[in-house]
Amino acid sequence: MSRLLGVSRNAYYRYCQRQRERLPNAEHEAMIEAVKEVAQSSDKSYGSRRMKHALNALGYPVGRRKARSLMREAGVKARYRRKFKVTTNSDHKQPVFDNVLARDFSAAEPDQAYVGDITYIWTREGWLYLAVFIDLFSRRIVGWSMASRMNAKLVTDALTMAIWQRQPKAGLIVHSDRGSQYASNAYRRLLYANGFVGSMSRKGDCWDNAVAESFFASLKKERVQWRSYQTRTESQRDILDYVVMFYNSRRLHSTLGYISPMGYEAAAVELRKAA
């Protein structure tokens, strides 16, 4: 063939090699662009494990090592977690609930068990406090509240939002730490009025509320620590964007098989219909 074309054998082989590499190279470039798009849409919060699953979902069957290599080539770096202080005070005289949840962070159906916690975010105006409640079935944030004061109203507002959005039935387990906000009369009345079962971690044991702790770690690693909020309002808007537009709707969750909380709930509905 090289004689018919009037070129040397080496030149012909180089041409054939370039032709064979053209399609793989095009696919490689497409994967690089996909990595950049995933990094941008996730606010550069994905490490190689989540990047692998994101690329798989886009039709690129890569492993974690390949995902790490693509990230390096694309100039994408994962953001790493910093440590943050405990926020609530369990040193009080108010009555506490037993640890009903007992570290059973699984749930067979939505609205069987919620976990709640409080964290704080610094702004130039001072601290902003955030309370959330998380459905253990899908890890979805079902209720939240933000304010300049860390009081009982902060947590009752967050739980009231969850009740309004989800309409959970009596018997729902609502777990938290032993902070005074969760031991308050207002919070207990809200639980009793709805027939919910209160549950609290053992004193000083953050692992008893690991799911809520994990969410706050993700929020701060992936969003808060990369911001410099001028006002509480600015912080509230950014946190709302993280919860609604990213965490609940798009963030790939390892516990859920790398599906978003809303995606997991939607898949569960379809499975029930098919059963």
Secondary structure, DSSP 4 states (H G I P E B T S, - for coil): -HHHHTS-HHHHHHHHHHHHHHHHHHHHHHHHHHHHHHHHHTTT---HHHHHHHHHHTT----HHHHHHHHHHHT----------------SSS------STT----SSTTSEEEEEEEEEEETTEEEEEEEEEETTTTEEEEEEEESS-SHHHHHHHHHHHHHHH-PPTT-EEEE---TTTTSHHHHHHHHHTT-EEEEPPTT-GGGGHHHHHHHHHHHHHTGGG---SSHHHHHHHHHIIIIIIITTT--BGGGTSB-HHHHHHHHHHHHHH-
